Every structure is written in structure tokens, then in C-alpha cells.
Amino acid sequence: DSTSKILTDAMALAFIKRGFNVSIDENIVIQSGLTEEIRNKLASAKINAVVIVNAMITRPFISKKMALSANMYDVRNGNLLWSANVVEFELDEINKVVEKMVDTISPKRETGE
């Protein structure tokens, strides 16, 4: 669906602009969990975190409003690194909303190196 693609692209771009190398593909994690095998594959691809995004149309058929949540997990150990939620916003504001969400991450982050 085009809304999902727009959301995924906006989220990926927001993280890349801030120097994060993350995977936004939630299907891997949702289908099988963040297993050791998946963590190893992601780590070997130099991906240091997985971001799981959940979006929901809050008023279907009435307006184009959405709710959005995102969680970032450390690939090394599966620990939650960051979480953000937006209760309701207009669909056409998706890029601004995602940018503000990602801005809530502290600029100083552990890299484990």
C-alpha cells in the first residue's frame, strides 16, 4: 500500500540523515522475532538497529488521520533503544511527524565500539 511505502521511506530517510544505519523492514521481526540468527545477519550487513513501525488510520472513512509508534531495537542484544508515539496527525503531515519523532533520539548514542 502506498501509505506504508511513504511511511517506511520517510522513516528510513530520517534515520539516515542522522547517521543511523537501521533496518525499517518490520516483516522480518514480526514474523519470527528478533532471533539470534536474524541479529547476526543484520550485524553482518552493518545494520546496528531495527526499527519497528506501527501505523493506524484513526478515523477511517471520515478523515485521513493516523496514529504512529516506532521502536528501535539494538541488533546486538535485542534491547529497546528508543521509542516514540504520535497520537494523531493528518496523513499529509507524515514527513514532518517522522522527522520530529526521530529528532527525539539523543544525538549521543552508544555504538558498542
RODO-2510 file (C-alpha; in nm, 4 decimals, decimal comma):
residues 113
     n   res          X          Y          Z
     1     d     0,0000     0,0000     0,0000
     2     s     0,1306     0,3467    -0,0882
     3     t     0,0843     0,4924     0,2628
     4     s     0,3020     0,2153     0,4077
     5     k     0,5719     0,2799     0,1464
     6     i     0,5638     0,6555     0,2116
     7     l     0,5909     0,5955     0,5867
     8     t     0,8762     0,3451     0,5540
     9     d     1,0689     0,5718     0,3155
    10     a     1,0192     0,8789     0,5372
    11     m     1,1326     0,6871     0,8469
    12     a     1,4399     0,5427     0,6704
    13     l     1,5406     0,8843     0,5347
    14     a     1,5022     1,0497     0,8751
    15     f     1,7354     0,7941     1,0357
    16     i     1,9890     0,8037     0,7518
    17     k     2,0072     1,1852     0,7743
    18     r     2,1087     1,1436     1,1388
    19     g     2,3777     0,8839     1,0708
    20     f     2,1899     0,5732     1,1807
    21     n     2,2227     0,2515     0,9844
    22     v     1,8936     0,0801     1,0639
    23     s     1,6561    -0,1672     0,9055
    24     i     1,2962    -0,0483     0,8751
    25     d     1,1710    -0,3781     0,7298
    26     e     0,9417    -0,4936     1,0085
    27     n     0,8275    -0,8150     0,8372
    28     i     1,1441    -0,9999     0,9415
    29     v     1,0953    -0,9204     1,3084
    30     i     0,7185    -0,9556     1,3259
    31     q     0,7139    -1,2959     1,1557
    32     s     0,9887    -1,4601     1,3570
    33     g     1,1017    -1,2274     1,6322
    34     l     1,4466    -1,0734     1,6633
    35     t     1,6198    -1,4110     1,6849
    36     e     1,9941    -1,4588     1,7230
    37     e     2,0136    -1,5728     1,3600
    38     i     1,8409    -1,2560     1,2366
    39     r     2,0520    -1,0360     1,4666
    40     n     2,3695    -1,1963     1,3240
    41     k     2,2541    -1,1416     0,9635
    42     l     2,1722    -0,7778     1,0328
    43     a     2,5004    -0,7225     1,2164
    44     s     2,6977    -0,8744     0,9275
    45     a     2,5205    -0,6267     0,6963
    46     k     2,6492    -0,3476     0,9280
    47     i     2,2961    -0,2720     1,0493
    48     n     2,3096    -0,1725     1,4151
    49     a     1,9387    -0,1395     1,4899
    50     v     1,5935    -0,2480     1,3775
    51     v     1,3036    -0,0041     1,3816
    52     i     0,9528    -0,1446     1,4048
    53     v     0,6847     0,0996     1,2962
    54     n     0,3156     0,0603     1,3692
    55     a     0,0701     0,2911     1,1961
    56     m    -0,3054     0,3012     1,2188
    57     i    -0,5713     0,5062     1,0456
    58     t    -0,7617     0,6529     1,3408
    59     r    -1,0747     0,7692     1,1620
    60     p    -1,1282     0,5541     0,8540
    61     f    -1,3795     0,6887     0,6003
    62     i    -1,4080     1,0181     0,7943
    63     s    -1,0662     1,1784     0,7577
    64     k    -0,7076     1,0938     0,6767
    65     k    -0,5764     1,0912     1,0331
    66     m    -0,3181     0,8447     1,1609
    67     a    -0,1555     0,7324     1,4819
    68     l     0,2063     0,6192     1,4737
    69     s     0,4501     0,4429     1,7039
    70     a     0,8078     0,3371     1,6455
    71     n     1,0508     0,1269     1,8492
    72     m     1,4229     0,0868     1,7839
    73     y     1,5964    -0,2329     1,8971
    74     d     1,9700    -0,2975     1,9293
    75     v     2,0750    -0,5708     1,6851
    76     r     2,3482    -0,6939     1,9222
    77     n     2,1177    -0,7908     2,2082
    78     g     1,7560    -0,7084     2,1151
    79     n     1,7272    -0,4362     2,3818
    80     l     1,4915    -0,1444     2,3264
    81     l     1,6967     0,1683     2,2446
    82     w     1,4259     0,4213     2,1632
    83     s     1,0516     0,4552     2,1401
    84     a     0,8210     0,7327     2,0160
    85     n     0,4463     0,7748     1,9669
    86     v     0,2270     1,0267     1,7898
    87     v    -0,1401     1,0028     1,8808
    88     e    -0,2993     1,1658     1,5793
    89     f    -0,1912     1,3645     1,2748
    90     e    -0,3029     1,4360     0,9206
    91     l    -0,1680     1,1910     0,6637
    92     d    -0,0194     1,4712     0,4534
    93     e     0,1995     1,5693     0,7532
    94     i     0,3736     1,2300     0,7653
    95     n     0,7214     1,3574     0,6706
    96     k     0,7172     1,6343     0,9352
    97     v     0,5856     1,3958     1,2015
    98     v     0,8511     1,1329     1,1299
    99     e     1,1283     1,3950     1,1356
   100     k     1,0096     1,5176     1,4778
   101     m     0,9864     1,1603     1,6098
   102     v     1,3406     1,0770     1,5048
   103     d     1,4644     1,4105     1,6448
   104     t     1,3759     1,2816     1,9929
   105     i     1,6724     1,0417     1,9808
   106     s     1,9674     1,1686     2,1761
   107     p     2,2493     1,2780     1,9431
   108     k     2,4958     1,0892     2,1643
   109     r     2,4255     0,7206     2,1186
   110     e     2,6191     0,4097     2,2120
   111     t     2,7745     0,2335     1,9196
   112     g     2,9251    -0,0522     2,1183
   113     e     3,2636     0,0090     1,9626
***
